[in-house]
Amino acid sequence: MCEVIVLFDGYSINLEDGTMKTNCSCTLIKTSKNIIVDTMTAWDREKIIRALNQHNLTPEEIDYVVCTHSHADHIGNNNLFLNAEHIVGTSVHRGEMFYDKNLKNEIYEICPEVKVMATPGHTAEDVTVVVESTVPGKSTCFAITGDLFEKEEDILNPSIWKELGDQELQANQSQWRSFIVEVADFIIPGHGPMFRVTEDMKVIVKDQEIKVY
């Protein structure tokens, strides 16, 4: 059994004074390993502990931490999980030991149901967690994308992800977005609720691909 549980929906709100109020989605995967994806800001420590307790887990029981990239709102509580292997973007480490794994060119399999793949665009080091599950009785693919997808609204309004991403990497981001909508049934974006992928979305995202010649 493989269970995907969104502990907290991410959000991003532009305020009138030009600042932004933001936090990332935080997702728990319960399978043969316990995995948490994106650990929010440093001010969310107790929230995460309470959320894990509601699912009969403690931070010590988490086997893997995956941070889709290394921005502060995605890595703030990594030090809660000292028994875990940490995958931060394309870097893999446990404590001071950094492993020779080239996630930029290979898919990292945590367990048969959960794989981590490089999807650069928002930053050069971005990764997506792809989870194969069953809901209910039907094979279902979840993609936990970090800011590859900011929120569902950025499909109809691509300026949202373009404004927040790296302009030099926008072509990569557009192509990986197109790839992910083809393989995923549900997307958990960096700063919005989980959404179901539709055929219309696939066409729209495909049309937004930036070609590099």
Salt bridges, closest charged atoms under 4 A:
ASP38 OD2 - HIS74 ND1 3.03
ASP44 OD1 - LYS47 NZ 3.63
ASP73 OD2 - HIS74 NE2 3.66
ASP73 OD2 - HIS191 NE2 3.45
GLU109 OE1 - LYS115 NZ 3.81
GLU125 OE2 - LYS104 NZ 3.17
ASP147 OD2 - HIS69 NE2 3.54
ASP147 OD1 - HIS74 NE2 3.49
ASP147 OD2 - HIS122 NE2 3.24
ASP147 OD1 - HIS191 NE2 3.19
ASP154 OD1 - ARG177 NH2 3.04
GLU199 OE2 - LYS202 NZ 3.21
GLU209 OE2 - LYS206 NZ 3.04
GLU209 OE1 - LYS211 NZ 3.31
